[in-house]
Amino acid sequence: MFHRLLIANRGEVAARLARAARSLGISPVGIASEADLSASWLEQMDQVVCLGPASAKESYLDPERVLQAALDTRCSALHPGWGFLSEVPRFAAMVRQHGIAFVGPSASILARMGVKSPAKEAMRAAGVPVVPGSVGLVASPEEALDVARKVGFPILLKADSGGGGRGMRRCNDESELTEAFVSARQEAEAAFGSGLLYLERYLTGGRHIEVQLLGDGYGHAIHLGERECSVQRKHQKLIEETPSPALTPAQRAELGAMAANAARTLGYENAGTIEFLRAPTGELYFMEMNTRLQVEHPVTEMVTGLDIAAWQLRIAAGERLNLQQSEIAFGGAAIEVRINAEDPTQDFRPSPGKLTAFEFPLDLGPGTVRVDTHLVVGDRVTPHYDSLLAKVIAHGATRDEAIETLLRTLRASKVEGVHTTIPLHLAVLDSKEFRSGNYDTASIPGWPPR
């Protein structure tokens, strides 16, 4: 096992990975920008390296500075977390070339799955259905129009190298396509350095369902069940739960087996997630693969009892995944809400500031509660980075029990000094739409309040 681990990330990600490292007897080493140097989460590290200015490009997104931090502190492994450099093939290759274990898949897998067209082709070859659309890229508005006429409107133009909704445009008919193509290409070029686009049919009323995977690099891969991630705003997830209320037990088993087989076919190593879009008629189509740990992994940990982050480290150290699919037991239901420093009543305007109160009760039942955070009272939420304050995860014997536990916890929580998204989550969790399990990505159930 590794002696020292560089955690190439910040905030809640870094705090989570430090806990996993310590559970295995590994010393966590942190990095920080100048803006983060006084942050309380750095106290969880045995050593901290200052990378540079507040700008992410000059600190957390600078591969040379991050790698040098690992070398200077004699770390034998580096965990990128999620975001920042976690899915950059060149960075993974650089780390390994310097004799440091990269906690994640190979650079070749990162490159293949990080670009949507090759990823779709790889999934087709593995027997996974993909959303009807272009086979490869569309080079011009005229070519996009030709494909759109074949697959049928509405369609989505999507950036080949990106995510998070950037470089994405919905077109309801032919008249919208040319302008949308130009604007999507420009946005993709600005965000990802590549304006390449592909086209998919837009499935109205679809649901976002993803499968958590573990592969060990020795040809063995398993799934840890699915997560429902359909409560979204501008393609950004707000609430995640497992199991999905949209699937039957038979559908769940079939989907998991298909995803695990795809991971084996790819020769996938470490933790990853295959994301699917479920059509209103029930068909499931591949959307993308996230070749890293996901923000929402705690809901899976709550129902399986496994520490996914610790397994990442064990796999990266060369251990075999000594778990068989039949040994994975799924117990109850779990739901996660992301608490952000944003004002949902003001179009989710960011709300930086100093935390004057920060309390989440853990014992209000009827289920159990886990809070993943990196903050304490007195910490300052800066405008430089992601506004995530905490993830609150509730587990119950049933979905209703998990919902009730989460509602009780959020109602009794006390966060002052910044606006938060707690009012949004309370409205969603208490809405008829969410409680019924009959919701999709088209709108946020229960929000805005009527």
BAFIKOL-686916 format. One record per residue (C-alpha): chain; y, z, x; residue in three letters; residue number from 1. Coordinates in nm, 3 decimals, always signed. Example, Ala and Ser with C-alpha at 12.3 -4.5 7.8 and 13.67 -1.06 7.14 Angstrom:
# residues 2
- chaine:c2:c3:c1:residu:num
- A:-0.450:+0.780:+1.230:ala:1
- A:-0.106:+0.714:+1.367:ser:2
# end
This chain:
# residues 450
- chaine:c2:c3:c1:residu:num
- A:+0.000:+0.000:+0.000:met:1
- A:+0.361:-0.056:+0.107:phe:2
- A:+0.559:+0.217:+0.280:his:3
- A:+0.911:+0.100:+0.192:arg:4
- A:+1.024:-0.125:-0.093:leu:5
- A:+1.361:-0.298:-0.115:leu:6
- A:+1.471:-0.313:-0.479:ile:7
- A:+1.683:-0.626:-0.491:ala:8
- A:+1.867:-0.541:-0.810:asn:9
- A:+2.097:-0.284:-0.969:arg:10
- A:+2.137:-0.049:-1.263:gly:11
- A:+1.857:+0.011:-1.510:glu:12
- A:+1.632:-0.240:-1.335:val:13
- A:+1.662:-0.058:-1.004:ala:14
- A:+1.606:+0.283:-1.162:ala:15
- A:+1.292:+0.160:-1.338:arg:16
- A:+1.146:+0.010:-1.021:leu:17
- A:+1.226:+0.320:-0.817:ala:18
- A:+1.014:+0.526:-1.058:arg:19
- A:+0.725:+0.282:-1.025:ala:20
- A:+0.750:+0.286:-0.646:ala:21
- A:+0.746:+0.665:-0.626:arg:22
- A:+0.442:+0.680:-0.855:ser:23
- A:+0.254:+0.493:-0.582:leu:24
- A:+0.398:+0.689:-0.290:gly:25
- A:+0.636:+0.408:-0.189:ile:26
- A:+0.986:+0.486:-0.063:ser:27
- A:+1.249:+0.296:-0.269:pro:28
- A:+1.541:+0.139:-0.084:val:29
- A:+1.841:+0.025:-0.285:gly:30
- A:+2.122:-0.223:-0.248:ile:31
- A:+2.469:-0.199:-0.396:ala:32
- A:+2.794:-0.385:-0.414:ser:33
- A:+3.116:-0.202:-0.330:glu:34
- A:+3.177:-0.163:-0.705:ala:35
- A:+2.845:+0.022:-0.746:asp:36
- A:+2.858:+0.253:-0.443:leu:37
- A:+2.951:+0.560:-0.646:ser:38
- A:+2.694:+0.492:-0.922:ala:39
- A:+2.456:+0.778:-1.002:ser:40
- A:+2.147:+0.555:-1.012:trp:41
- A:+2.170:+0.514:-0.636:leu:42
- A:+2.065:+0.879:-0.602:glu:43
- A:+1.713:+0.764:-0.694:gln:44
- A:+1.693:+0.566:-0.369:met:45
- A:+1.592:+0.704:-0.031:asp:46
- A:+1.836:+0.469:+0.139:gln:47
- A:+2.113:+0.236:+0.019:val:48
- A:+2.259:-0.074:+0.181:val:49
- A:+2.604:-0.195:+0.080:cys:50
- A:+2.591:-0.571:+0.035:leu:51
- A:+2.958:-0.658:-0.005:gly:52
- A:+3.228:-0.709:-0.269:pro:53
- A:+3.191:-0.658:-0.645:ala:54
- A:+3.140:-1.028:-0.708:ser:55
- A:+2.769:-1.088:-0.770:ala:56
- A:+2.787:-1.411:-0.570:lys:57
- A:+2.893:-1.210:-0.264:glu:58
- A:+2.641:-0.932:-0.318:ser:59
- A:+2.341:-0.932:-0.550:tyr:60
- A:+2.320:-1.313:-0.564:leu:61
- A:+2.355:-1.370:-0.190:asp:62
- A:+1.998:-1.431:-0.065:pro:63
- A:+2.083:-1.395:+0.303:glu:64
- A:+2.253:-1.057:+0.255:arg:65
- A:+1.970:-0.924:+0.040:val:66
- A:+1.703:-1.040:+0.284:leu:67
- A:+1.894:-0.893:+0.578:gln:68
- A:+1.906:-0.559:+0.395:ala:69
- A:+1.526:-0.564:+0.370:ala:70
- A:+1.490:-0.649:+0.737:leu:71
- A:+1.743:-0.388:+0.853:asp:72
- A:+1.565:-0.111:+0.659:thr:73
- A:+1.217:-0.222:+0.770:arg:74
- A:+1.090:-0.276:+0.417:cys:75
- A:+0.747:-0.433:+0.389:ser:76
- A:+0.801:-0.549:+0.031:ala:77
- A:+1.086:-0.666:-0.192:leu:78
- A:+1.097:-0.646:-0.572:his:79
- A:+1.361:-0.871:-0.734:pro:80
- A:+1.342:-0.715:-1.083:gly:81
- A:+1.485:-0.949:-1.345:trp:82
- A:+1.798:-1.158:-1.333:gly:83
- A:+1.987:-1.225:-1.010:phe:84
- A:+1.741:-1.372:-0.752:leu:85
- A:+1.417:-1.295:-0.938:ser:86
- A:+1.326:-1.655:-1.017:glu:87
- A:+1.479:-1.839:-0.720:val:88
- A:+1.200:-2.023:-0.531:pro:89
- A:+1.398:-2.053:-0.208:arg:90
- A:+1.459:-1.678:-0.200:phe:91
- A:+1.092:-1.595:-0.256:ala:92
- A:+0.997:-1.834:+0.023:ala:93
- A:+1.257:-1.684:+0.259:met:94
- A:+1.127:-1.333:+0.196:val:95
- A:+0.767:-1.429:+0.267:arg:96
- A:+0.860:-1.634:+0.573:gln:97
- A:+1.001:-1.315:+0.726:his:98
- A:+0.675:-1.128:+0.672:gly:99
- A:+0.790:-0.933:+0.368:ile:100
- A:+0.582:-0.927:+0.050:ala:101
- A:+0.768:-1.074:-0.247:phe:102
- A:+0.670:-0.891:-0.565:val:103
- A:+0.619:-1.189:-0.788:gly:104
- A:+0.445:-1.526:-0.801:pro:105
- A:+0.451:-1.790:-0.529:ser:106
- A:+0.759:-1.999:-0.459:ala:107
- A:+0.572:-2.308:-0.581:ser:108
- A:+0.499:-2.145:-0.919:ile:109
- A:+0.861:-2.029:-0.944:leu:110
- A:+0.976:-2.385:-0.878:ala:111
- A:+0.734:-2.539:-1.125:arg:112
- A:+0.799:-2.296:-1.409:met:113
- A:+1.173:-2.269:-1.344:gly:114
- A:+1.237:-2.627:-1.446:val:115
- A:+1.152:-2.687:-1.808:lys:116
- A:+1.006:-3.039:-1.796:ser:117
- A:+0.746:-2.969:-1.523:pro:118
- A:+0.667:-2.638:-1.695:ala:119
- A:+0.596:-2.816:-2.022:lys:120
- A:+0.373:-3.067:-1.847:glu:121
- A:+0.182:-2.785:-1.676:ala:122
- A:+0.128:-2.615:-2.011:met:123
- A:+0.014:-2.938:-2.175:arg:124
- A:-0.242:-2.974:-1.897:ala:125
- A:-0.357:-2.616:-1.964:ala:126
- A:-0.412:-2.693:-2.331:gly:127
- A:-0.103:-2.515:-2.463:val:128
- A:+0.087:-2.697:-2.741:pro:129
- A:+0.454:-2.771:-2.673:val:130
- A:+0.743:-2.836:-2.909:val:131
- A:+0.762:-3.208:-3.004:pro:132
- A:+1.032:-3.380:-2.802:gly:133
- A:+1.098:-3.588:-2.493:ser:134
- A:+0.826:-3.635:-2.235:val:135
- A:+1.037:-3.548:-1.935:gly:136
- A:+1.414:-3.579:-1.916:leu:137
- A:+1.661:-3.780:-2.120:val:138
- A:+1.906:-3.955:-1.891:ala:139
- A:+2.168:-4.071:-2.140:ser:140
- A:+2.291:-4.022:-2.497:pro:141
- A:+2.125:-4.350:-2.587:glu:142
- A:+1.787:-4.239:-2.457:glu:143
- A:+1.827:-3.903:-2.631:ala:144
- A:+1.905:-4.081:-2.957:leu:145
- A:+1.595:-4.295:-2.926:asp:146
- A:+1.375:-3.985:-2.879:val:147
- A:+1.554:-3.796:-3.156:ala:148
- A:+1.483:-4.074:-3.405:arg:149
- A:+1.114:-4.048:-3.321:lys:150
- A:+1.079:-3.667:-3.343:val:151
- A:+1.328:-3.625:-3.627:gly:152
- A:+1.648:-3.426:-3.672:phe:153
- A:+1.764:-3.156:-3.623:pro:154
- A:+1.706:-3.151:-3.247:ile:155
- A:+1.802:-2.933:-2.951:leu:156
- A:+1.936:-3.063:-2.622:leu:157
- A:+1.841:-2.813:-2.350:lys:158
- A:+1.922:-2.770:-1.981:ala:159
- A:+1.620:-2.842:-1.763:asp:160
- A:+1.710:-2.573:-1.508:ser:161
- A:+1.856:-2.294:-1.716:gly:162
- A:+1.825:-2.040:-1.991:gly:163
- A:+2.018:-1.790:-2.197:gly:164
- A:+2.148:-2.058:-2.432:gly:165
- A:+2.368:-2.228:-2.172:arg:166
- A:+2.346:-2.605:-2.168:gly:167
- A:+2.193:-2.597:-2.515:met:168
- A:+2.324:-2.790:-2.817:arg:169
- A:+2.188:-2.836:-3.169:arg:170
- A:+2.237:-3.175:-3.331:cys:171
- A:+2.182:-3.211:-3.704:asn:172
- A:+2.224:-3.588:-3.714:asp:173
- A:+2.298:-3.894:-3.502:glu:174
- A:+2.676:-3.855:-3.528:ser:175
- A:+2.670:-3.529:-3.331:glu:176
- A:+2.445:-3.637:-3.048:leu:177
- A:+2.674:-3.820:-2.804:thr:178
- A:+2.940:-3.549:-2.790:glu:179
- A:+2.674:-3.277:-2.770:ala:180
- A:+2.497:-3.455:-2.484:phe:181
- A:+2.815:-3.473:-2.276:val:182
- A:+2.914:-3.110:-2.337:ser:183
- A:+2.560:-2.978:-2.276:ala:184
- A:+2.537:-3.171:-1.949:arg:185
- A:+2.874:-3.039:-1.833:gln:186
- A:+2.785:-2.679:-1.919:glu:187
- A:+2.445:-2.706:-1.750:ala:188
- A:+2.602:-2.850:-1.437:glu:189
- A:+2.854:-2.567:-1.421:ala:190
- A:+2.598:-2.292:-1.490:ala:191
- A:+2.295:-2.411:-1.295:phe:192
- A:+2.413:-2.682:-1.059:gly:193
- A:+2.209:-2.940:-1.250:ser:194
- A:+2.312:-3.137:-1.557:gly:195
- A:+1.962:-3.265:-1.634:leu:196
- A:+1.864:-3.232:-1.999:leu:197
- A:+1.559:-3.268:-2.218:tyr:198
- A:+1.520:-3.279:-2.595:leu:199
- A:+1.313:-3.088:-2.848:glu:200
- A:+1.285:-3.084:-3.222:arg:201
- A:+1.476:-2.788:-3.365:tyr:202
- A:+1.245:-2.574:-3.575:leu:203
- A:+1.454:-2.413:-3.849:thr:204
- A:+1.347:-2.058:-3.930:gly:205
- A:+1.132:-2.021:-3.620:gly:206
- A:+1.021:-1.697:-3.459:arg:207
- A:+1.028:-1.608:-3.090:his:208
- A:+0.695:-1.460:-2.976:ile:209
- A:+0.597:-1.399:-2.616:glu:210
- A:+0.276:-1.291:-2.441:val:211
- A:+0.270:-1.049:-2.148:gln:212
- A:+0.038:-1.154:-1.865:leu:213
- A:-0.100:-1.012:-1.542:leu:214
- A:-0.273:-1.224:-1.278:gly:215
- A:-0.402:-1.107:-0.942:asp:216
- A:-0.411:-1.414:-0.721:gly:217
- A:-0.792:-1.406:-0.710:tyr:218
- A:-0.836:-1.620:-1.021:gly:219
- A:-0.833:-1.331:-1.268:his:220
- A:-0.571:-1.302:-1.545:ala:221
- A:-0.543:-1.101:-1.864:ile:222
- A:-0.292:-1.065:-2.146:his:223
- A:-0.138:-0.740:-2.266:leu:224
- A:-0.058:-0.855:-2.616:gly:225
- A:+0.246:-1.018:-2.767:glu:226
- A:+0.604:-0.916:-2.835:arg:227
- A:+0.821:-1.028:-3.124:glu:228
- A:+1.173:-1.113:-3.001:cys:229
- A:+1.329:-1.293:-3.298:ser:230
- A:+1.628:-1.062:-3.348:val:231
- A:+1.876:-1.247:-3.129:gln:232
- A:+2.242:-1.331:-3.094:arg:233
- A:+2.332:-1.658:-2.923:lys:234
- A:+1.976:-1.678:-2.783:his:235
- A:+2.005:-1.329:-2.631:gln:236
- A:+1.744:-1.077:-2.748:lys:237
- A:+1.864:-0.762:-2.921:leu:238
- A:+1.546:-0.596:-3.050:ile:239
- A:+1.183:-0.644:-2.944:glu:240
- A:+0.863:-0.511:-3.097:glu:241
- A:+0.488:-0.521:-3.065:thr:242
- A:+0.268:-0.618:-3.235:pro:243
- A:+0.443:-0.906:-3.410:ser:244
- A:+0.446:-0.863:-3.787:pro:245
- A:+0.410:-1.241:-3.817:ala:246
- A:+0.058:-1.264:-3.671:leu:247
- A:-0.283:-1.177:-3.808:thr:248
- A:-0.534:-1.007:-3.576:pro:249
- A:-0.721:-1.338:-3.538:ala:250
- A:-0.401:-1.529:-3.452:gln:251
- A:-0.305:-1.255:-3.206:arg:252
- A:-0.636:-1.276:-3.024:ala:253
- A:-0.623:-1.656:-3.014:glu:254
- A:-0.267:-1.664:-2.880:leu:255
- A:-0.341:-1.405:-2.611:gly:256
- A:-0.655:-1.586:-2.498:ala:257
- A:-0.468:-1.916:-2.477:met:258
- A:-0.188:-1.764:-2.269:ala:259
- A:-0.429:-1.587:-2.033:ala:260
- A:-0.623:-1.910:-1.984:asn:261
- A:-0.298:-2.091:-1.899:ala:262
- A:-0.220:-1.826:-1.636:ala:263
- A:-0.566:-1.870:-1.481:arg:264
- A:-0.527:-2.249:-1.483:thr:265
- A:-0.194:-2.216:-1.300:leu:266
- A:-0.341:-1.970:-1.049:gly:267
- A:-0.068:-1.730:-1.157:tyr:268
- A:-0.015:-1.412:-0.956:glu:269
- A:+0.167:-1.095:-1.064:asn:270
- A:+0.340:-1.025:-1.399:ala:271
- A:+0.470:-1.304:-1.617:gly:272
- A:+0.546:-1.391:-1.976:thr:273
- A:+0.480:-1.708:-2.173:ile:274
- A:+0.726:-1.754:-2.457:glu:275
- A:+0.634:-1.934:-2.778:phe:276
- A:+0.824:-2.057:-3.081:leu:277
- A:+0.639:-2.004:-3.407:arg:278
- A:+0.724:-2.260:-3.675:ala:279
- A:+0.765:-2.144:-4.037:pro:280
- A:+0.436:-2.319:-4.111:thr:281
- A:+0.258:-2.107:-3.849:gly:282
- A:+0.220:-2.345:-3.552:glu:283
- A:+0.292:-2.193:-3.211:leu:284
- A:+0.459:-2.399:-2.939:tyr:285
- A:+0.528:-2.324:-2.573:phe:286
- A:+0.897:-2.275:-2.489:met:287
- A:+0.907:-2.144:-2.133:glu:288
- A:+0.747:-1.909:-1.883:met:289
- A:+0.935:-1.615:-1.735:asn:290
- A:+0.795:-1.563:-1.386:thr:291
- A:+0.910:-1.203:-1.354:arg:292
- A:+0.915:-0.866:-1.524:leu:293
- A:+1.091:-0.876:-1.862:gln:294
- A:+1.362:-0.641:-1.987:val:295
- A:+1.143:-0.560:-2.288:glu:296
- A:+0.824:-0.471:-2.098:his:297
- A:+0.837:-0.103:-2.210:pro:298
- A:+0.718:-0.186:-2.562:val:299
- A:+0.399:-0.328:-2.412:thr:300
- A:+0.360:-0.026:-2.188:glu:301
- A:+0.394:+0.203:-2.490:met:302
- A:+0.106:+0.042:-2.682:val:303
- A:-0.125:-0.019:-2.383:thr:304
- A:-0.057:+0.288:-2.169:gly:305
- A:-0.027:+0.066:-1.859:leu:306
- A:+0.254:+0.075:-1.603:asp:307
- A:+0.329:-0.296:-1.561:ile:308
- A:+0.581:-0.242:-1.280:ala:309
- A:+0.329:-0.037:-1.083:ala:310
- A:+0.067:-0.307:-1.133:trp:311
- A:+0.314:-0.559:-0.995:gln:312
- A:+0.333:-0.360:-0.675:leu:313
- A:-0.043:-0.314:-0.653:arg:314
- A:-0.105:-0.687:-0.700:ile:315
- A:+0.162:-0.777:-0.441:ala:316
- A:-0.016:-0.543:-0.197:ala:317
- A:-0.333:-0.749:-0.238:gly:318
- A:-0.524:-0.535:-0.486:glu:319
- A:-0.751:-0.700:-0.737:arg:320
- A:-0.673:-0.660:-1.105:leu:321
- A:-0.971:-0.444:-1.192:asn:322
- A:-0.902:-0.462:-1.565:leu:323
- A:-1.106:-0.677:-1.800:gln:324
- A:-0.961:-0.810:-2.124:gln:325
- A:-1.210:-0.606:-2.325:ser:326
- A:-1.079:-0.287:-2.161:glu:327
- A:-0.723:-0.332:-2.286:ile:328
- A:-0.669:-0.109:-2.589:ala:329
- A:-0.367:-0.157:-2.814:phe:330
- A:-0.255:+0.156:-2.995:gly:331
- A:+0.010:+0.170:-3.266:gly:332
- A:+0.345:-0.011:-3.269:ala:333
- A:+0.653:+0.003:-3.047:ala:334
- A:+1.010:-0.117:-3.094:ile:335
- A:+1.288:-0.143:-2.834:glu:336
- A:+1.662:-0.170:-2.887:val:337
- A:+1.906:-0.260:-2.612:arg:338
- A:+2.214:-0.039:-2.617:ile:339
- A:+2.505:-0.233:-2.469:asn:340
- A:+2.867:-0.141:-2.404:ala:341
- A:+2.996:-0.389:-2.659:glu:342
- A:+3.179:-0.365:-2.991:asp:343
- A:+2.967:-0.548:-3.251:pro:344
- A:+3.249:-0.527:-3.507:thr:345
- A:+3.476:-0.724:-3.273:gln:346
- A:+3.246:-1.017:-3.198:asp:347
- A:+3.061:-0.810:-2.935:phe:348
- A:+3.365:-0.771:-2.715:arg:349
- A:+3.274:-0.597:-2.385:pro:350
- A:+3.374:-0.231:-2.371:ser:351
- A:+3.392:-0.103:-2.013:pro:352
- A:+3.494:+0.256:-1.953:gly:353
- A:+3.385:+0.604:-1.848:lys:354
- A:+3.099:+0.775:-2.030:leu:355
- A:+3.223:+1.108:-2.167:thr:356
- A:+2.904:+1.173:-2.367:ala:357
- A:+2.558:+1.020:-2.326:phe:358
- A:+2.274:+1.183:-2.519:glu:359
- A:+1.955:+1.044:-2.673:phe:360
- A:+1.725:+1.303:-2.838:pro:361
- A:+1.357:+1.257:-2.765:leu:362
- A:+1.193:+1.496:-3.010:asp:363
- A:+1.294:+1.400:-3.363:leu:364
- A:+0.960:+1.233:-3.451:gly:365
- A:+0.748:+1.134:-3.626:pro:366
- A:+0.655:+0.916:-3.327:gly:367
- A:+0.751:+0.936:-2.959:thr:368
- A:+1.060:+0.808:-2.778:val:369
- A:+1.123:+0.669:-2.431:arg:370
- A:+1.472:+0.605:-2.293:val:371
- A:+1.513:+0.380:-1.990:asp:372
- A:+1.860:+0.416:-1.840:thr:373
- A:+2.044:+0.444:-1.511:his:374
- A:+2.348:+0.632:-1.640:leu:375
- A:+2.467:+0.991:-1.687:val:376
- A:+2.784:+1.145:-1.826:val:377
- A:+3.075:+1.064:-1.596:gly:378
- A:+2.943:+0.726:-1.489:asp:379
- A:+3.176:+0.432:-1.529:arg:380
- A:+3.064:+0.111:-1.699:val:381
- A:+3.226:-0.167:-1.498:thr:382
- A:+3.321:-0.513:-1.628:pro:383
- A:+3.153:-0.684:-1.332:his:384
- A:+2.791:-0.691:-1.450:tyr:385
- A:+2.560:-0.675:-1.749:asp:386
- A:+2.676:-0.417:-2.005:ser:387
- A:+2.332:-0.262:-2.071:leu:388
- A:+2.358:+0.117:-2.106:leu:389
- A:+2.004:+0.204:-2.206:ala:390
- A:+1.688:+0.084:-2.371:lys:391
- A:+1.556:+0.311:-2.643:val:392
- A:+1.189:+0.256:-2.725:ile:393
- A:+1.005:+0.423:-3.013:ala:394
- A:+0.628:+0.433:-3.056:his:395
- A:+0.444:+0.519:-3.373:gly:396
- A:+0.097:+0.500:-3.521:ala:397
- A:+0.237:+0.232:-3.754:thr:398
- A:+0.535:-0.002:-3.754:arg:399
- A:+0.705:+0.203:-4.025:asp:400
- A:+0.663:+0.517:-3.816:glu:401
- A:+0.816:+0.347:-3.512:ala:402
- A:+1.113:+0.228:-3.722:ile:403
- A:+1.170:+0.575:-3.868:glu:404
- A:+1.149:+0.736:-3.525:thr:405
- A:+1.402:+0.492:-3.383:leu:406
- A:+1.639:+0.540:-3.676:leu:407
- A:+1.631:+0.919:-3.639:arg:408
- A:+1.692:+0.892:-3.265:thr:409
- A:+1.985:+0.651:-3.288:leu:410
- A:+2.152:+0.841:-3.572:arg:411
- A:+2.146:+1.158:-3.362:ala:412
- A:+2.247:+0.988:-3.036:ser:413
- A:+2.588:+1.058:-2.889:lys:414
- A:+2.758:+0.801:-2.668:val:415
- A:+3.132:+0.834:-2.612:glu:416
- A:+3.387:+0.667:-2.387:gly:417
- A:+3.278:+0.312:-2.472:val:418
- A:+3.189:+0.118:-2.785:his:419
- A:+2.816:+0.049:-2.824:thr:420
- A:+2.579:-0.168:-3.023:thr:421
- A:+2.415:+0.134:-3.191:ile:422
- A:+2.578:+0.053:-3.531:pro:423
- A:+2.422:-0.293:-3.516:leu:424
- A:+2.076:-0.155:-3.443:his:425
- A:+2.098:+0.099:-3.723:leu:426
- A:+2.192:-0.174:-3.969:ala:427
- A:+1.908:-0.400:-3.856:val:428
- A:+1.639:-0.131:-3.853:leu:429
- A:+1.738:-0.010:-4.200:asp:430
- A:+1.759:-0.359:-4.354:ser:431
- A:+1.508:-0.486:-4.608:lys:432
- A:+1.462:-0.803:-4.404:glu:433
- A:+1.360:-0.624:-4.087:phe:434
- A:+1.149:-0.363:-4.262:arg:435
- A:+0.956:-0.638:-4.440:ser:436
- A:+0.880:-0.808:-4.107:gly:437
- A:+0.996:-1.134:-4.260:asn:438
- A:+1.279:-1.240:-4.031:tyr:439
- A:+1.347:-1.518:-3.780:asp:440
- A:+1.588:-1.633:-3.509:thr:441
- A:+1.832:-1.796:-3.753:ala:442
- A:+2.023:-1.476:-3.828:ser:443
- A:+2.043:-1.105:-3.744:ile:444
- A:+1.875:-0.916:-4.030:pro:445
- A:+2.114:-0.668:-4.194:gly:446
- A:+2.413:-0.777:-3.985:trp:447
- A:+2.695:-0.794:-4.057:pro:448
- A:+2.660:-0.520:-4.322:pro:449
- A:+2.720:-0.644:-4.672:arg:450
# end
